Amino acid sequence: MLQLYLKSMNNDQIIPLLLISIVIFAGLEQIFETFILGPRKDKGILKGEKWTIFGMGTIHISMFFATLLEYSYKHAPLNLSVSSIGLSMYFLGVFGRYWSIFTLGRLWSIQIEIRADHKLIKNGPYKLMRHPAYFSLFLKVPSIPLILNSFFTFYMVLLIYCPLVFIRLYYEEIEMFKTFKKSYVKYRKERWALIPFSKGELISSIAQNIKSLRKILIRW
């Protein structure tokens, strides 16, 4: 029956159905991350502003429904270039998010949580930047409405959800300073919060490019 149904459909019907399925899968994946991977048996001390996780979670859930509702309401053909960008962002975000989660291991938490034997993790994605899990959120969450070209929902995510992530990142930075003190100050000098290069490498690269450009302009 399913094969006959799919044969009766053309590409204009199959592709939107596939993209809707990916958005639904993304919602289920988020439930798995939050309620299966998130809870830990060994609880730490909750730090920072706890309202941020509630706000982020509420907007995150609302975003999935808003994406599907906006798509079903407008009945416009999909721009597959935009959908491709959304898909690329989503899968990169999922990869970065789970890489961060499994690198942290038992230290992972959906809350800002400090344990008695908490360690400063600097390997895996944390070798590239201080907050790869948040960087992945900035890829993953706005990508969902892009997949179905739900632009109103996309702008709402940028205006409401992304600032909340920055606020949460700020509170986490404060707790990391309190917990690790000088070692975190040193780490902060070496790595950007959300840019996947060391500070020295990026600055030297920019300086080198400026010098090269200057030589070209002088010759010209």
NULUM-854726 format. One record per residue: x, y, z of N, C-alpha, C in turn; residue in one letter. Coordinates in nm, 4 decimals. Layout:
<sepas>
      n_u      n_v      n_w     ca_u     ca_v     ca_w      c_u      c_v      c_w rest
        X        Y        Z        X        Y        Z        X        Y        Z    a
...
</sepas>
This chain:
<sepas>
      n_u      n_v      n_w     ca_u     ca_v     ca_w      c_u      c_v      c_w rest
   0.0820  -0.1214   0.0000   0.0000   0.0000   0.0000   0.0856   0.1266   0.0000    m
   0.1887   0.1258   0.0857   0.2768   0.2423   0.0949   0.3505   0.2652  -0.0359    l
   0.3972   0.1549  -0.0995   0.4687   0.1672  -0.2272   0.3785   0.2243  -0.3365    q
   0.2526   0.1787  -0.3398   0.1570   0.2307  -0.4382   0.1286   0.3787  -0.4154    l
   0.1204   0.4146  -0.2864   0.0948   0.5555  -0.2520   0.2110   0.6442  -0.2952    y
   0.3348   0.5972  -0.2696   0.4531   0.6753  -0.3063   0.4677   0.6866  -0.4574    l
   0.4323   0.5776  -0.5304   0.4410   0.5812  -0.6764   0.3428   0.6810  -0.7358    k
   0.2295   0.6990  -0.6683   0.1275   0.7922  -0.7183   0.1636   0.9378  -0.6927    s
   0.2673   0.9602  -0.6115   0.3092   1.0969  -0.5783   0.4233   1.1394  -0.6704    m
   0.4287   1.2702  -0.6986   0.5407   1.3236  -0.7763   0.6399   1.3897  -0.6821    n
   0.7532   1.4385  -0.7395   0.8587   1.4987  -0.6574   0.8102   1.6195  -0.5787    n
   0.7136   1.6945  -0.6362   0.6606   1.8122  -0.5672   0.5862   1.7753  -0.4404    d
   0.5439   1.6508  -0.4301   0.4757   1.6041  -0.3095   0.5694   1.5286  -0.2159    q
   0.6616   1.4504  -0.2745   0.7503   1.3660  -0.1938   0.8500   1.4502  -0.1133    i
   0.9104   1.5512  -0.1778   1.0132   1.6313  -0.1100   0.9567   1.7047   0.0116    i
   0.8427   1.7758   0.0009   0.7861   1.8392   0.1215   0.7543   1.7382   0.2320    p
   0.7016   1.6200   0.1927   0.6707   1.5163   0.2912   0.7969   1.4696   0.3633    l
   0.9057   1.4560   0.2870   1.0341   1.4153   0.3449   1.0852   1.5214   0.4425    l
   1.0750   1.6480   0.4039   1.1226   1.7566   0.4898   1.0382   1.7698   0.6163    l
   0.9081   1.7507   0.6044   0.8204   1.7519   0.7223   0.8600   1.6389   0.8170    i
   0.8919   1.5223   0.7601   0.9344   1.4074   0.8415   1.0630   1.4383   0.9168    s
   1.1556   1.5116   0.8522   1.2822   1.5488   0.9169   1.2565   1.6440   1.0329    i
   1.1631   1.7383   1.0152   1.1292   1.8319   1.1229   1.0679   1.7562   1.2408    v
   0.9802   1.6604   1.2120   0.9207   1.5789   1.3188   1.0292   1.4963   1.3886    i
   1.1215   1.4396   1.3096   1.2349   1.3662   1.3672   1.3173   1.4577   1.4588    f
   1.3383   1.5831   1.4164   1.4151   1.6786   1.4964   1.3466   1.7037   1.6307    a
   1.2128   1.7084   1.6299   1.1394   1.7254   1.7550   1.1584   1.6068   1.8477    g
   1.1531   1.4859   1.7933   1.1738   1.3648   1.8729   1.3173   1.3574   1.9252    l
   1.4110   1.3998   1.8397   1.5530   1.4015   1.8818   1.5728   1.4961   1.9990    e
   1.5031   1.6107   1.9978   1.5151   1.7067   2.1071   1.4558   1.6502   2.2366    q
   1.3462   1.5770   2.2257   1.2869   1.5114   2.3431   1.3861   1.4101   2.4016    i
   1.4525   1.3333   2.3126   1.5527   1.2364   2.3564   1.6668   1.3050   2.4309    f
   1.7172   1.4157   2.3732   1.8291   1.4878   2.4368   1.7892   1.5416   2.5738    e
   1.6692   1.5988   2.5828   1.6266   1.6661   2.7057   1.5894   1.5678   2.8165    t
   1.5126   1.4641   2.7821   1.4550   1.3780   2.8854   1.5267   1.2440   2.9026    f
   1.6094   1.2046   2.8057   1.6849   1.0792   2.8196   1.8303   1.1076   2.8556    i
   1.8956   1.1938   2.7768   2.0360   1.2266   2.8042   2.0506   1.3308   2.9148    l
   1.9520   1.4193   2.9264   1.9629   1.5316   3.0208   1.9707   1.4919   3.1667    g
   1.8754   1.4127   3.2190   1.8772   1.3768   3.3618   1.9995   1.2923   3.3983    p
   2.0552   1.3179   3.5159   2.1710   1.2440   3.5644   2.1428   1.1915   3.7050    r
   2.1945   1.0710   3.7356   2.1766   1.0149   3.8694   2.2560   1.0940   3.9730    k
   2.3805   1.1281   3.9373   2.4649   1.2038   4.0310   2.4420   1.3529   4.0086    d
   2.3595   1.4105   4.0913   2.3236   1.5512   4.0773   2.4325   1.6415   4.1350    k
   2.4517   1.7561   4.0697   2.5425   1.8573   4.1214   2.4647   1.9728   4.1815    g
   2.5335   2.0820   4.2077   2.4702   2.2024   4.2623   2.4268   2.2890   4.1452    i
   2.2976   2.3204   4.1404   2.2454   2.4029   4.0320   2.2921   2.5466   4.0502    l
   2.3405   2.6052   3.9424   2.3931   2.7411   3.9456   2.3232   2.8262   3.8399    k
   2.3480   2.9568   3.8477   2.2975   3.0474   3.7445   2.1475   3.0682   3.7545    g
   2.0924   3.1289   3.6522   1.9501   3.1599   3.6468   1.8734   3.0414   3.5875    e
   1.7944   2.9736   3.6735   1.7241   2.8518   3.6304   1.6120   2.8826   3.5321    k
   1.5638   3.0077   3.5286   1.4546   3.0430   3.4382   1.4976   3.0351   3.2921    w
   1.6285   3.0452   3.2660   1.6746   3.0450   3.1272   1.6450   2.9118   3.0581    t
   1.6612   2.7988   3.1315   1.6355   2.6687   3.0696   1.4864   2.6505   3.0435    i
   1.4031   2.7063   3.1336   1.2581   2.6989   3.1128   1.2187   2.7815   2.9902    f
   1.2750   2.9016   2.9801   1.2449   2.9891   2.8661   1.2910   2.9290   2.7356    g
   1.4142   2.8753   2.7340   1.4681   2.8138   2.6122   1.3864   2.6915   2.5723    m
   1.3483   2.6100   2.6711   1.2703   2.4904   2.6420   1.1329   2.5227   2.5861    g
   1.0682   2.6242   2.6461   0.9347   2.6645   2.6003   0.9387   2.7140   2.4561    t
   1.0363   2.7986   2.4254   1.0484   2.8533   2.2894   1.0857   2.7428   2.1909    i
   1.1729   2.6524   2.2363   1.2168   2.5428   2.1506   1.0986   2.4559   2.1080    h
   1.0142   2.4186   2.2051   0.8965   2.3363   2.1744   0.7994   2.4127   2.0848    i
   0.7747   2.5395   2.1194   0.6818   2.6222   2.0408   0.7296   2.6367   1.8969    s
   0.8620   2.6412   1.8797   0.9198   2.6604   1.7476   0.8854   2.5466   1.6518    m
   0.8836   2.4228   1.7034   0.8490   2.3082   1.6180   0.7054   2.3191   1.5676    f
   0.6128   2.3490   1.6592   0.4722   2.3626   1.6192   0.4531   2.4807   1.5255    f
   0.5200   2.5937   1.5568   0.5065   2.7137   1.4735   0.5598   2.6900   1.3328    a
   0.6690   2.6149   1.3222   0.7269   2.5827   1.1914   0.6274   2.5057   1.1049    t
   0.5670   2.4022   1.1621   0.4712   2.3200   1.0880   0.3435   2.3969   1.0552    l
   0.2951   2.4771   1.1504   0.1730   2.5546   1.1283   0.1932   2.6603   1.0205    l
   0.3081   2.7301   1.0266   0.3348   2.8335   0.9265   0.3455   2.7721   0.7875    e
   0.4134   2.6578   0.7777   0.4271   2.5918   0.6468   0.2909   2.5488   0.5927    y
   0.2074   2.4881   0.6775   0.0769   2.4385   0.6319  -0.0179   2.5535   0.5991    s
   0.0016   2.6685   0.6636  -0.0880   2.7830   0.6422  -0.0593   2.8537   0.5101    y
   0.0690   2.8695   0.4756   0.1020   2.9538   0.3596   0.0909   2.8804   0.2252    k
   0.1031   2.7472   0.2244   0.0873   2.6675   0.1008   0.1743   2.7196  -0.0150    h
   0.2930   2.7678   0.0148   0.3829   2.8200  -0.0890   0.4840   2.7123  -0.1276    a
   0.5285   2.7115  -0.2544   0.6318   2.6154  -0.2953   0.7604   2.6375  -0.2146    p
   0.8277   2.5293  -0.1838   0.9505   2.5391  -0.1052   1.0672   2.5859  -0.1911    l
   1.1486   2.6740  -0.1352   1.2757   2.7101  -0.1967   1.3772   2.6069  -0.1465    n
   1.4137   2.5133  -0.2326   1.4970   2.4012  -0.1900   1.6397   2.4441  -0.1544    l
   1.6832   2.5587  -0.2059   1.8157   2.6104  -0.1672   1.8151   2.6482  -0.0193    s
   1.7072   2.7149   0.0247   1.6933   2.7516   0.1659   1.6791   2.6259   0.2513    v
   1.6002   2.5297   0.2036   1.5827   2.4036   0.2764   1.7163   2.3297   0.2913    s
   1.7991   2.3344   0.1875   1.9305   2.2685   0.1924   2.0213   2.3343   0.2957    s
   2.0156   2.4677   0.3031   2.0937   2.5398   0.4050   2.0464   2.4987   0.5439    i
   1.9138   2.4918   0.5620   1.8582   2.4502   0.6900   1.9005   2.3096   0.7285    g
   1.8964   2.2176   0.6331   1.9367   2.0792   0.6598   2.0846   2.0704   0.6975    l
   2.1691   2.1447   0.6255   2.3131   2.1452   0.6552   2.3395   2.1980   0.7952    s
   2.2718   2.3085   0.8300   2.2864   2.3660   0.9639   2.2400   2.2680   1.0706    m
   2.1277   2.2008   1.0439   2.0716   2.1097   1.1442   2.1667   1.9933   1.1730    y
   2.2143   1.9270   1.0678   2.2980   1.8098   1.0900   2.4351   1.8475   1.1474    f
   2.4874   1.9648   1.1103   2.6116   2.0128   1.1731   2.5877   2.0431   1.3206    l
   2.4724   2.1054   1.3497   2.4375   2.1374   1.4878   2.4203   2.0126   1.5729    g
   2.3526   1.9100   1.5174   2.3334   1.7842   1.5903   2.4675   1.7170   1.6160    v
   2.5539   1.7160   1.5138   2.6868   1.6555   1.5306   2.7649   1.7269   1.6416    f
   2.7681   1.8603   1.6363   2.8415   1.9367   1.7372   2.7835   1.9201   1.8761    g
   2.6504   1.9147   1.8831   2.5825   1.9011   2.0122   2.6171   1.7679   2.0783    r
   2.6070   1.6572   2.0033   2.6341   1.5253   2.0615   2.7828   1.5027   2.0843    y
   2.8654   1.5639   2.0025   3.0103   1.5578   2.0275   3.0413   1.6228   2.1612    w
   2.9792   1.7368   2.1884   2.9976   1.8064   2.3156   2.9447   1.7230   2.4317    s
   2.8246   1.6666   2.4150   2.7617   1.5880   2.5219   2.8482   1.4679   2.5598    i
   2.8950   1.3925   2.4608   2.9718   1.2716   2.4902   3.1145   1.3039   2.5351    f
   3.1658   1.4211   2.4981   3.2969   1.4633   2.5497   3.2864   1.4953   2.6984    t
   3.1794   1.5624   2.7384   3.1595   1.5960   2.8802   3.1261   1.4727   2.9636    l
   3.0600   1.3735   2.9031   3.0255   1.2522   2.9770   2.9329   1.2815   3.0932    g
   2.9686   1.2358   3.2122   2.8841   1.2536   3.3299   2.8740   1.3987   3.3753    r
   2.9594   1.4849   3.3225   2.9526   1.6273   3.3584   2.8453   1.7011   3.2787    l
   2.7913   1.6359   3.1753   2.6882   1.6995   3.0936   2.5601   1.7208   3.1749    w
   2.4970   1.8340   3.1549   2.3682   1.8617   3.2172   2.2960   1.9687   3.1349    s
   2.1623   1.9607   3.1319   2.0882   2.0661   3.0630   2.0800   2.1911   3.1511    i
   2.1137   2.1770   3.2791   2.1205   2.2906   3.3706   2.2644   2.3382   3.3814    q
   2.2835   2.4581   3.4389   2.4188   2.5003   3.4769   2.4450   2.4348   3.6119    i
   2.5249   2.3299   3.6089   2.5372   2.2407   3.7242   2.6844   2.2147   3.7533    e
   2.7251   2.2354   3.8782   2.8639   2.2141   3.9193   2.8690   2.0979   4.0168    i
   2.9541   1.9988   3.9880   2.9692   1.8837   4.0759   3.0931   1.8999   4.1645    r
   3.0997   1.8186   4.2680   3.2086   1.8302   4.3666   3.3450   1.8086   4.3018    a
   3.3537   1.7141   4.2093   3.4815   1.6832   4.1432   3.4822   1.7352   3.9993    d
   3.4183   1.8467   3.9780   3.4041   1.9016   3.8420   3.5413   1.9354   3.7833    h
   3.5596   1.8994   3.6575   3.6861   1.9256   3.5882   3.6628   2.0198   3.4711    k
   3.7645   2.0961   3.4383   3.7595   2.1838   3.3221   3.7969   2.1012   3.1993    l
   3.6993   2.0770   3.1126   3.7214   1.9955   2.9932   3.7741   2.0841   2.8804    i
   3.8882   2.0425   2.8231   3.9502   2.1222   2.7159   3.9840   2.0374   2.5938    k
   3.9300   1.9166   2.5862   3.9565   1.8304   2.4712   3.8319   1.8205   2.3836    n
   3.8419   1.7440   2.2741   3.7286   1.7312   2.1825   3.6905   1.8668   2.1235    g
   3.5613   1.8977   2.1176   3.5194   2.0275   2.0630   3.5613   2.1445   2.1505    p
   3.5903   2.1161   2.2794   3.6324   2.2217   2.3720   3.7769   2.2645   2.3468    y
   3.8431   2.1910   2.2590   3.9756   2.2337   2.2142   3.9624   2.3438   2.1091    k
   3.8460   2.3501   2.0449   3.8214   2.4496   1.9403   3.7617   2.5785   1.9958    l
   3.6711   2.5657   2.0942   3.6045   2.6831   2.1520   3.5557   2.6483   2.2920    m
   3.5191   2.7519   2.3697   3.4787   2.7275   2.5081   3.3363   2.6742   2.5205    r
   3.2497   2.7069   2.4254   3.1090   2.6677   2.4368   3.0563   2.6044   2.3076    h
   3.1101   2.4874   2.2696   3.0643   2.4243   2.1452   2.9184   2.3795   2.1501    p
   2.8679   2.3450   2.2698   2.7273   2.3023   2.2803   2.6335   2.4176   2.2461    a
   2.6676   2.5388   2.2906   2.5854   2.6553   2.2581   2.6030   2.6964   2.1119    y
   2.7248   2.6847   2.0626   2.7491   2.7114   1.9210   2.6624   2.6203   1.8341    f
   2.6513   2.4943   1.8766   2.5689   2.3978   1.8026   2.4211   2.4339   1.8088    s
   2.3768   2.4891   1.9221   2.2377   2.5342   1.9333   2.2079   2.6460   1.8342    l
   2.3051   2.7364   1.8161   2.2862   2.8473   1.7221   2.2751   2.7968   1.5778    f
   2.3286   2.6790   1.5511   2.3112   2.6162   1.4194   2.1812   2.5361   1.4135    l
   2.1586   2.4586   1.5163   2.0519   2.3589   1.5170   1.9115   2.4193   1.5239    k
   1.8899   2.5109   1.6168   1.7529   2.5599   1.6407   1.7009   2.6473   1.5263    v
   1.7750   2.7499   1.4798   1.7222   2.8293   1.3674   1.7095   2.7499   1.2376    p
   1.7781   2.6350   1.2290   1.7721   2.5560   1.1059   1.6346   2.4936   1.0835    s
   1.5617   2.4648   1.1911   1.4333   2.3943   1.1795   1.3335   2.4716   1.0940    i
   1.3053   2.5995   1.1235   1.2128   2.6728   1.0361   1.2659   2.6937   0.8944    p
   1.3984   2.6993   0.8785   1.4539   2.7151   0.7436   1.4238   2.5934   0.6564    l
   1.4207   2.4758   0.7159   1.3960   2.3531   0.6388   1.2631   2.3623   0.5649    i
   1.1610   2.4199   0.6307   1.0291   2.4332   0.5678   0.9995   2.5772   0.5246    l
   1.1057   2.6587   0.5172   1.0905   2.7982   0.4712   0.9905   2.8763   0.5569    n
   0.9845   2.8455   0.6856   0.8953   2.9175   0.7772   0.9697   3.0402   0.8299    s
   0.9718   3.1468   0.7495   1.0595   3.2595   0.7768   1.0154   3.3422   0.8977    f
   0.8848   3.3535   0.9206   0.8371   3.4284   1.0379   0.8860   3.3599   1.1659    f
   0.8741   3.2268   1.1702   0.9228   3.1508   1.2859   1.0741   3.1644   1.2997    t
   1.1442   3.1637   1.1870   1.2901   3.1787   1.1877   1.3306   3.3119   1.2522    f
   1.2636   3.4214   1.2134   1.2959   3.5524   1.2693   1.2626   3.5590   1.4177    y
   1.1535   3.4929   1.4585   1.1172   3.4897   1.5998   1.2233   3.4168   1.6822    m
   1.2769   3.3085   1.6256   1.3843   3.2336   1.6928   1.5070   3.3232   1.7109    v
   1.5438   3.3969   1.6053   1.6599   3.4856   1.6124   1.6405   3.5960   1.7158    l
   1.5183   3.6490   1.7234   1.4912   3.7634   1.8105   1.4689   3.7245   1.9568    l
   1.4186   3.6020   1.9809   1.3825   3.5640   2.1182   1.4727   3.4531   2.1727    i
   1.4856   3.3436   2.0975   1.5606   3.2284   2.1475   1.7108   3.2562   2.1576    y
   1.7689   3.3102   2.0508   1.9146   3.3315   2.0486   1.9629   3.4257   2.1596    c
   1.8928   3.5375   2.1870   1.9341   3.6206   2.3015   1.9298   3.5451   2.4341    p
   1.8314   3.4546   2.4511   1.8240   3.3744   2.5736   1.9462   3.2844   2.5885    l
   1.9921   3.2284   2.4766   2.1111   3.1437   2.4803   2.2328   3.2262   2.5228    v
   2.2437   3.3487   2.4731   2.3541   3.4365   2.5126   2.3482   3.4687   2.6625    f
   2.2272   3.4904   2.7155   2.2114   3.5177   2.8590   2.2565   3.3969   2.9403    i
   2.2139   3.2796   2.8985   2.2533   3.1565   2.9682   2.4040   3.1359   2.9599    r
   2.4631   3.1619   2.8447   2.6080   3.1503   2.8276   2.6809   3.2447   2.9235    l
   2.6252   3.3654   2.9396   2.6850   3.4645   3.0308   2.6872   3.4116   3.1746    y
   2.5743   3.3540   3.2202   2.5679   3.3010   3.3566   2.6600   3.1810   3.3738    y
   2.6746   3.1006   3.2700   2.7647   2.9864   3.2782   2.9102   3.0328   3.2873    e
   2.9440   3.1383   3.2134   3.0791   3.1946   3.2221   3.1107   3.2386   3.3661    e
   3.0143   3.3016   3.4301   3.0336   3.3470   3.5685   3.0650   3.2290   3.6596    i
   2.9878   3.1208   3.6466   3.0087   3.0032   3.7313   3.1418   2.9347   3.7019    e
   3.1835   2.9342   3.5755   3.3121   2.8751   3.5406   3.4279   2.9550   3.6020    m
   3.4140   3.0891   3.6026   3.5150   3.1739   3.6673   3.5225   3.1430   3.8168    f
   3.4072   3.1312   3.8810   3.4022   3.1047   4.0256   3.4623   2.9684   4.0589    k
   3.4383   2.8696   3.9728   3.4804   2.7322   4.0009   3.6274   2.7086   3.9693    t
   3.6748   2.7558   3.8556   3.8099   2.7222   3.8092   3.9097   2.8364   3.8187    f
   3.8606   2.9554   3.8450   3.9452   3.0730   3.8712   4.0553   3.0916   3.7662    k
   4.1826   3.0846   3.8058   4.2940   3.1176   3.7158   4.3012   3.0260   3.5940    k
   4.2706   2.8983   3.6135   4.2781   2.8051   3.4995   4.1747   2.8415   3.3934    s
   4.0587   2.8935   3.4367   3.9583   2.9328   3.3377   3.9956   3.0657   3.2719    y
   4.0587   3.1538   3.3487   4.1077   3.2801   3.2913   4.2089   3.2508   3.1816    v
   4.2977   3.1530   3.2070   4.3974   3.1126   3.1069   4.3293   3.0525   2.9837    k
   4.2329   2.9644   3.0080   4.1578   2.9005   2.8986   4.0830   3.0052   2.8161    y
   4.0283   3.1038   2.8858   3.9539   3.2108   2.8185   4.0451   3.2944   2.7283    r
   4.1694   3.3093   2.7680   4.2653   3.3838   2.6865   4.3057   3.3050   2.5619    k
   4.2959   3.1730   2.5698   4.3393   3.0864   2.4591   4.2298   3.0625   2.3562    e
   4.1039   3.0543   2.4028   3.9938   3.0143   2.3149   3.8781   3.1135   2.3200    r
   3.8178   3.1367   2.2017   3.6977   3.2180   2.1943   3.5799   3.1384   2.2482    w
   3.4735   3.2083   2.2835   3.3532   3.1411   2.3333   3.2840   3.0631   2.2229    a
   3.2693   3.1248   2.1035   3.1880   3.0648   1.9981   3.2552   3.0675   1.8606    l
   3.3857   3.0890   1.8578   3.4588   3.0895   1.7305   3.5582   2.9738   1.7331    i
   3.5521   2.8820   1.6349   3.6337   2.7601   1.6394   3.7792   2.7779   1.5991    p
   3.8464   2.8756   1.6577   3.9901   2.8958   1.6369   4.0483   2.9443   1.7680    f
   4.1779   2.9194   1.7881   4.2422   2.9791   1.9045   4.2553   3.1284   1.8793    s
   4.2571   3.2049   1.9874   4.2649   3.3505   1.9722   4.3927   3.3914   1.9012    k
   4.5040   3.3255   1.9358   4.6306   3.3599   1.8738   4.6323   3.3291   1.7250    g
   4.5781   3.2129   1.6877   4.5754   3.1725   1.5467   4.4904   3.2671   1.4640    e
   4.3731   3.3044   1.5169   4.2822   3.3909   1.4419   4.3403   3.5303   1.4249    l
   4.3949   3.5848   1.5339   4.4509   3.7207   1.5283   4.5718   3.7252   1.4349    i
   4.6594   3.6228   1.4446   4.7782   3.6200   1.3573   4.7381   3.6017   1.2115    s
   4.6315   3.5211   1.1879   4.5829   3.5003   1.0520   4.5285   3.6301   0.9929    s
   4.4521   3.7034   1.0726   4.3971   3.8322   1.0270   4.5106   3.9299   0.9980    i
   4.6096   3.9341   1.0884   4.7234   4.0250   1.0704   4.8014   3.9900   0.9439    a
   4.8196   3.8598   0.9208   4.8922   3.8147   0.8020   4.8179   3.8523   0.6745    q
   4.6847   3.8347   0.6756   4.6026   3.8706   0.5592   4.6069   4.0206   0.5320    n
   4.6076   4.1004   0.6396   4.6153   4.2467   0.6249   4.7488   4.2857   0.5620    i
   4.8583   4.2197   0.6080   4.9906   4.2480   0.5522   4.9970   4.2117   0.4038    k
   4.9408   4.0937   0.3703   4.9402   4.0495   0.2303   4.8603   4.1452   0.1432    s
   4.7448   4.1886   0.1940   4.6610   4.2837   0.1202   4.7325   4.4168   0.1014    l
   4.8027   4.4569   0.2061   4.8777   4.5838   0.1980   4.9850   4.5775   0.0902    r
   5.0580   4.4636   0.0824   5.1631   4.4461  -0.0191   5.1022   4.4526  -0.1602    k
   4.9869   4.3863  -0.1758   4.9199   4.3851  -0.3070   4.8809   4.5270  -0.3475    i
   4.8254   4.6026  -0.2507   4.7799   4.7401  -0.2799   4.8986   4.8307  -0.3141    l
   5.0119   4.8096  -0.2416   5.1300   4.8924  -0.2691   5.1819   4.8661  -0.4099    i
   5.1877   4.7353  -0.4482   5.2344   4.6979  -0.5819   5.1405   4.7539  -0.6895    r
   5.0129   4.7470  -0.6589   4.9125   4.7938  -0.7545   4.9211   4.9468  -0.7742    w
</sepas>
